[in-house]
Amino acid sequence: MLRAMHPHPRTRRLETESAFRVLARAQELERSGKDIVHLEIGQPDFATPTPICEAASRALREGKTGYGPTPGLPALREAIAEDAGGRRGVHFDPKTVLVMPGAKPAIFYSVHTLAGEGDEVIYPDPGFPMYRSVIAHSGAMPVPLRLREEKGFRFDPDEFRGLVTPRTRLVILNSPQNPTGGVLLEEDLKVIAAEAVRNDFAVLSDEVYLNFLYEGTHHSIVKLPGMAERTILLDGFSKTYSMTGWRLGYAIVPPQFFESFELYNVNLISCAATFSQYGALEAIRGSQGCVSTMVEEFRRRRDFIVAELNRLPGVRCVTPAGAFYAFPNVTGTGMTSSVLAQRLLDEAGVATLPGNSFGQGGEGFLRLSYANSLENLAKAIERLRRFLAEP
């Protein structure tokens, strides 16, 4: 057998996103004539606002279709620094902004810049599957930090401190959080910041759901003392402006890491699409009324689906403070997450994600995206009710 004819073993460390696997199965069922309510994909069901589309279209007509600078268009980097800093009450230098095709590259760049064989990276569990996947691919040890339902899907400070070792190189945060909708409080961030300074590790703060906050105030760890120089901030345009297919995100990176990030960017993607960046510039500089409208609609959907889930037999659901996911506890149904999600898709025509696809801490839960119409959410709830009522 020729070794060169087989993938390197490190590729087996990578995992897929179950949302796309479930979507493919759901679409297969739809092609066979079955009606499916889609609650599996974390994608706003709103169209990208017209002014953003017009700005990108204008850029295309004006011939702005060539390569741009690897870190991003200067005007966009300046706008991002001003906007991101204003939202968080800090100052960012535009030279520390790196624009990428989507926010996912920032996860890859962060882990591979900071960690490797013999190192450890702490990440939330349940959490976005790519965290663990990329950590494993880097050769570092993934260290799950359990998020607790009884704490509103926040972590226990003593548990966190117990996970930190001399090998800890990076801690990944996500707030508001996927898949739970949980939000970290300032007191949580202070615990992490104190350990980061004491043990000299960096933090990747994934804040892509920043604008989808329904209660309280958003707190970013980058604002805490000693954290600006050790925090990589991840954000993007996909969720806030319903631009998922535009593939545009960014990282704000401490100067000592920036060269490494830029090298990854030039080696892997050269630059983000130029005309997409002109659309993003309009998104930031233009009216934010579209964002407010979308968030208020998601709030209505959240309130509806959480109330209805809590009326179902064997189900309980904490009210998520952010993002656009419900994460109900379904242990009372007597089925595992995987079995229940599969049966709901095949038998009830409702596509959800099993909680354990987000880590062991997600077993006993389902993730339901309420980025769908109230009409479809009501249809899904009725199908769930009928399914759970069956003997």
N, C-alpha and C positions, 0 to 999 in steps of 0.2 A: 504494500500500500504506500502510495506517495504522500509524504507529509504535506508537500506544497499544494496538494489538491484538496486540502481540507481547511476550514476556517481555524484561525488560532484559538486556543482554549479561552483566551480572555473575552472573546465575543460572547461566550456562553454566560458571562457574568451580567450581561445586559438583559433587561426585562422589557416586555412590551407594556403599553398602556391598555388596560382592560377595556376602557371606554371605547376604543376604536375596534377592538375585537367584538364587543357586544353590539356596537353599531353595525358592523358587517353582518352579523347573524340576524339582527333585526331587519336589515334591508333585504336579506335573503328571504326572510319570512314574508316581507311585504311584496316581493316579486311573485311569491306563490299565492298572493291574494289575501293575506292576513292583515288586519288593521292593527297597527302598533302605535302606542303612545310613547314618545321618546322622552325619557327622563334620565338618560345615561350620559349625554354629552354636555359638558360645561361650556356652552356657547350661547351668548345672548341671541334671542330670536328677533331682535330689532335689526333693521337695515342700517348699514353705515350711514351716518348723517350726510345729506346731500352736499353741503359745502365742502366736506372732506373729499368726497368723490370728484367734485368739480375741480378742486385744487390739483388732485392727481391727474385728472384728465387734461387740464390746462398744461401741466408739466409735460405730459406726453406730446401734446400738440406743439409745444415749443421746443421739442427735440431734446428734452432733458432725460435721455435714455442711456447715457454712457455710464462708465464707472464713476463712482464718487470716492471721496476720501475714505480710507478704511475705518476710521473712528466714527464717521458720520458727517453729514453736511454741517458746516460751522454754525449756520443759522439755527438748525434744529438742536444742536448740542447746547447752544446758548439758551434756547427756549426751554429745553428740558431742565437745565440747571436752575433757571429762574422758577419754573413751575414746581419742580420737585422740592426745591428749597422752601418756596413759599408755603407749600402744603404741610411741611414738617417744621417750619420755624428755624431753619438752618441755612447757611450759605454754602452753595456748591460752586466750585470752579468748573466752567464748561470744559476745560481741558481734562477733567476726570470722567467725562461722560463718554461711554462707548455705545454706539447704536448697532444693533444686531437684527438678523431676521428672526424675530420672535424673542421671547425672554429665556427660552430653554438653554441657548448657548451659554448664558451667564452661569447656569448651574454647572455645566461641564467645565467651563473655564475656571470657576472658583475652586472646585474640588481638585482639578488636575494641577492648578497652580500651587495649591497649598498642601496637598496630601498625596501620599503614596504608600508603598510597602512599609509596614511597621507603624503607620500612623492611624489615628482614629478620628472619625467624623460623627458627631452627634446629630441626629435628625428626628423630626417628629413622627410619631407612630400612634394612630394612623396619620398618614401624610401622603403627599403627592408621590406616586410610585417612582418617578425619575430620580428622586433624591437617593434612595437606596441603590438603584441601578447604577448610577454614575459613580457613587462611592465605591461599590464593588469593582466596577471596571477599572478604577484608578489603582486598585491593589490595596487601598486602605480598608480598615475595618469599619463597617457600618454599625453604629451604636444607637439603637432606638430609644427615644425618650417618649415614654407613654403619656398620652393625653387622656385625661380622666373625665368621663361623662359627668360624674358627680361634682366636678369643678367647672362645668361648662366647657369641657374639652380644653382646659388649661393643664399645665403640668404641676407636679408636686415639687417644691423647691428642694427638699431634702433628697428626693430621688435624682434630681438633676445634679446636685453637688456630688452625689455618689457615683455618677457616671464620668465625671471629669478626672482625667489622669494626666501624667506627664506626656502621654502620647497624643492627647487631644490637640488637633490642629485647627479644627473648624467646627462651628456649631451652625446648623441651618434652622432658621426661624421662618414661619409663615403665618402672617396675621393681617387681616382676616384669613381664615384657614380653609384649605381644601383638604379633606372632604367634609369637615364637621361644621363649618361656619363659625367656629370658635374664634374669640378675639383675646389676645394677650393684654393684660393690664400693665400699667407702668411698674407696679411692684414686681411683676414677673420679669420684666426686662431689666430691672435693677439687679435682680439676683444673677442673671446671665452676665450683665456688664461687669459686676464685681468679680465674678470668676474669670471672665475674659482678661481683665487687667491683671489679676493675681497670677493667672496661669499662662498668660501670653498666647492666647489663641485668637483667631479671627472669627467673624460672624458674617454669614450670608443672610440678609434679611429680605425675604421674598414678600413684596408688598403689592402684588399685582391686583389684589382685590381691595386696595385702599379706599376707593370711592364707594364700595358697596358695604357701607357701615350704617346700621339701622339704629343702634343705641350707643351712647357713650361717645368717647373721643378717641381718635386714632393716635397711638403712641408709637414712635419709631425709635429703635435703640440707638440709631445714629446720633440722636440729640443728647444722649447721656454723656457725662464726663468721661473722657478717655476713649470714646467709641468711634469718633469720626475717623481716626487714623487706622481703625481695625475693622470697620464695617463695609461690606460690599452691599450696595442697595440694588435690588432687582425690581424692575417695574416694566410696564409696556402699554400698548394701545389696544390689544385684542379685546379685553373685557370692558374697559372704561368707555371705549368709543365703538364697540361692536365691530372690531376690525380683525377678527380672527384669521381670515384668509389673506390679509395683507402681510402677515408675518413680519411684525415689527415690534421690537422690544429694546430695552436698554439696561445698562448697568452703570452705576456711579461708583467708581473704584478708587480706593486710596492710592496716592501717587506711587508708592513702592510696589504695587501690584500691576499698575496700568500697562507697563511695557509687555508683561507676560500676556495680559488679556488681548492687547493689540496684536501680538504675534499669533495667538490662536485665531483671532478674527481674520487676519490676512492669509493665514495658511488654510483655513477651512472654508471661508465664505467670500473672501476679497472685500466685499462691502455689501451693505443692505441695498435693496432696489432703490434707485434714486427717486423715481416718481412716487413711490410709497412714502418716502421721507417728506416730500412736499405735501402729501396728504396729511401726514402726522403733524407737520408744522401748522397747518390750518386747524387741526384738532386742538392743539394747545392754545393757539392764538385766538381762535374764534369763540363764539358764544358757547357757554357750557350748559345752556338750557337743555340740550339733548341728554346730557348726563343726568341732570336732576329728574327729568321726566322718566328716564329708564329706571333709575333707582327707586323712585316712588312706586312705579308699577311692580318692581320686584318686591318691595315691602308688602304690597297688597297680596301678592302671590304667596310670599312667605307666611303671612298671618293666616291665610286660608289653608295652606297645605299642612302646617303644623297643627292647627286646630283639628283638622279632619284626621290626620294620622293618629292623634291622641284619642280619637273615638273608635279606632279599630281594635278588635280583639287581639291580644298578644303583642301590642305595639305601644311604645311610648317614645316621645320625641322632645328633646330639649330645644327650646327656641334659639335658632342661630342668630348671633348678633351681627354677622356679616357674611360676605360672599353671596352665592345664590344656590346653596345646597342645604337640603334637610338630611339629617343623619339619624334616622330613627333606630332605636333598639328593638330588635325583632326576636329576642331570645324567647319571648313568651309564645311564639308560634310553634316552638319545638323543632324548628328546622335550622340547619346551618345557613350562613349567609349565602354560600354558593348554591345550595340546593334551592333555597327560596327564590333567589334572583333568577335561576334557570327556569324554575316552574312558572314564575310570574311572566317571563317572556314567552315561553312556549304555550302555556295554558291560558293566561289572562291577557296576553297582548300588551304588557307593560314592560318596557325596557328600563332596568335599573342596574346599578353596579353593586356587587357584593362587597361588604365592608372590608373583608379580609384581603381584597385586592390592593388595599392601601396599607397593608401591614397586619401583623398578628393582632395588634391592638384594635383592629377594625372588625374582628370576628364578632358575630352577633348583631351586626348593624347592616343597613343598606344605605347607599348614597342615592338620593333623588335630586336631580337638578330641576329647579323650578324656573328655568329659563325657557318656559313654554307658556302658552296662553292659559288664562283661568279656565276657559272651556275645556281644554285638554287636561288640565290638572284635575278638574272635577270628574272627567271621564276616567282618568287613571284611578282616582280614589274609589269610584263606584266599582271598578273592576277588582281592585284590591279587596273591597268589602265583600263582594260576592265570592271571591276566591277563598278568603279566610273563613267565610261562613260555611263552606262545604265541609262535610265530614271527612 
